[in-house]
Amino acid sequence: QVHLVESGGGLVQPGGSLRLSCAASGGVLIFTSMGWYRQVPGKERELVAYITTDGSATYADFVKGRFTISRDNAKNTVSLQMSSLKLEDTAVYYCNALQFLTDYNYWGQGTQVTVAS
């Protein structure tokens, strides 16, 4: 069974930066893609960014130019460097991993990011 564990959330002022990290362990650790989603109460979970095995990254329009996703295939980790944070970036951020061949989606437990002055 694959487990994803996030770290790095917290409170930051508008314009500040945070780095989220996610480590995968257990099971078959081969993922077609790894990424980040976020969710605020009352809204659906939305894609923030994902990155494929070959390093190709896709970003939601609302984070382009501000967030950078990276991945270490050898360590089975994915990170999200968030800069120029805005109040509306406040959410619970979830790590996601799409398992190769099974196409099963694994999720982390979520980490809270709060942007407030």
Residue, then its C-alpha position, 0 to 999 in steps of 0.5 A: q500500500v502506497h502512502l504519501v506524506e506531505s510536509g511544509g504547510g503553515l502560515v505565511q504573509p501575502g507575497g511570501s513563500l513556502r515549500l511543500s514536500c511529499a514523500a511516497s513509501g510502500g507498495v509499487l513506487i512507480f508513478t506516471s505523474m505526481g502532483w498537488y491539488r488544493q481544496v477550500p471548504g465548500k469547493e471542489r478539490e482543484l489541480v495546482a500542478y503535476i509533473t510526469t516521470d520525464g519532468s514535464a510539468t503542467y500548472a493551473d493558470f492561477v499559479k503559473g509564474r508563481f509556483t514551481i513543481s519538482r520531482d525526484n524519481a529516485k527518492n519518490t518525492v515531489s515538491l511545490q515551491m510557492s512564491s508570491l503567495k496570495l490570500e486566495d492561495t489559502a487551502v489544504y494542499y494534497c499530494n497526489a500520485l498516479q500509479f503506473l499501469t494501475d492508474y490508481n490515484y493515491w492521496g496524502q492527508g493534506t497540509q494546511v497553507t494559510v496566507a494572511s497578513 
